[in-house]
Amino acid sequence: MPKMKTKSSAKKRFKVTGTGKIKRKHAFKSHILTKKSKKRKLKLTHDGLVHKSDESNIKQQLNLK
Protein backbone atom coordinates (compact mmCIF):
# COMPACT_ATOMS: atom_id res chain seq x y z
CA MET A 1 0.00 0.00 0.00
CA PRO A 2 1.42 3.44 -0.92
CA LYS A 3 2.29 6.08 1.64
CA MET A 4 -0.33 8.66 2.57
CA LYS A 5 0.45 12.13 1.24
CA THR A 6 0.00 15.25 3.36
CA LYS A 7 -2.13 18.08 2.00
CA SER A 8 0.27 20.70 0.63
CA SER A 9 -2.03 23.55 1.67
CA ALA A 10 -2.16 22.34 5.29
CA LYS A 11 1.60 21.75 5.37
CA LYS A 12 2.18 25.41 4.42
CA ARG A 13 -0.35 26.86 6.88
CA PHE A 14 0.10 24.90 10.12
CA LYS A 15 2.94 23.92 12.46
CA VAL A 16 2.78 21.45 15.34
CA THR A 17 4.13 22.62 18.72
CA GLY A 18 6.14 20.49 21.11
CA THR A 19 3.05 19.75 23.20
CA GLY A 20 1.08 18.60 20.14
CA LYS A 21 -1.07 21.71 19.63
CA ILE A 22 -1.34 23.25 16.16
CA LYS A 23 -0.19 26.81 15.48
CA ARG A 24 -1.76 29.00 12.82
CA LYS A 25 -1.46 32.54 11.46
CA HIS A 26 -4.23 35.10 11.77
CA ALA A 27 -6.18 36.20 8.72
CA PHE A 28 -6.74 39.81 7.52
CA LYS A 29 -3.06 40.84 7.71
CA SER A 30 -2.07 40.72 4.03
CA HIS A 31 -3.52 43.87 2.42
CA ILE A 32 -5.77 46.91 2.97
CA LEU A 33 -3.84 47.70 6.14
CA THR A 34 -4.25 51.50 6.09
CA LYS A 35 -7.76 51.47 7.56
CA LYS A 36 -6.85 49.01 10.35
CA SER A 37 -5.58 50.37 13.64
CA LYS A 38 -2.03 49.77 14.83
CA LYS A 39 -3.36 47.80 17.82
CA ARG A 40 -5.44 45.56 15.58
CA LYS A 41 -2.53 44.86 13.20
CA LEU A 42 -0.22 44.07 16.11
CA LYS A 43 -2.68 41.53 17.52
CA LEU A 44 -2.96 39.88 14.09
CA THR A 45 0.84 39.54 13.88
CA HIS A 46 1.10 36.97 16.66
CA ASP A 47 0.39 33.30 16.01
CA GLY A 48 -2.75 31.68 17.37
CA LEU A 49 -3.75 28.12 18.11
CA VAL A 50 -6.25 26.06 16.16
CA HIS A 51 -9.54 25.50 17.99
CA LYS A 52 -10.01 22.10 19.58
CA SER A 53 -12.98 21.24 17.35
CA ASP A 54 -10.86 21.75 14.20
CA GLU A 55 -7.73 19.97 15.46
CA SER A 56 -8.75 16.46 14.42
CA ASN A 57 -9.51 17.58 10.85
CA ILE A 58 -6.14 19.33 10.48
CA LYS A 59 -4.23 16.44 12.05
CA GLN A 60 -5.84 14.16 9.47
CA GLN A 61 -4.66 16.48 6.66
CA LEU A 62 -1.13 16.50 8.11
CA ASN A 63 -1.21 12.70 8.54
CA LEU A 64 -0.78 12.86 12.31
CA LYS A 65 -2.53 10.59 14.79
C-alpha positions in Angstrom: 0.0 0.0 0.0 1.4 3.4 -0.9 2.3 6.1 1.6 -0.3 8.7 2.6 0.4 12.1 1.2 0.0 15.3 3.4 -2.1 18.1 2.0 0.3 20.7 0.6 -2.0 23.5 1.7 -2.2 22.3 5.3 1.6 21.7 5.4 2.2 25.4 4.4 -0.3 26.9 6.9 0.1 24.9 10.1 2.9 23.9 12.5 2.8 21.4 15.3 4.1 22.6 18.7 6.1 20.5 21.1 3.1 19.7 23.2 1.1 18.6 20.1 -1.1 21.7 19.6 -1.3 23.2 16.2 -0.2 26.8 15.5 -1.8 29.0 12.8 -1.5 32.5 11.5 -4.2 35.1 11.8 -6.2 36.2 8.7 -6.7 39.8 7.5 -3.1 40.8 7.7 -2.1 40.7 4.0 -3.5 43.9 2.4 -5.8 46.9 3.0 -3.8 47.7 6.1 -4.2 51.5 6.1 -7.8 51.5 7.6 -6.9 49.0 10.4 -5.6 50.4 13.6 -2.0 49.8 14.8 -3.4 47.8 17.8 -5.4 45.6 15.6 -2.5 44.9 13.2 -0.2 44.1 16.1 -2.7 41.5 17.5 -3.0 39.9 14.1 0.8 39.5 13.9 1.1 37.0 16.7 0.4 33.3 16.0 -2.7 31.7 17.4 -3.7 28.1 18.1 -6.3 26.1 16.2 -9.5 25.5 18.0 -10.0 22.1 19.6 -13.0 21.2 17.3 -10.9 21.8 14.2 -7.7 20.0 15.5 -8.7 16.5 14.4 -9.5 17.6 10.8 -6.1 19.3 10.5 -4.2 16.4 12.1 -5.8 14.2 9.5 -4.7 16.5 6.7 -1.1 16.5 8.1 -1.2 12.7 8.5 -0.8 12.9 12.3 -2.5 10.6 14.8 
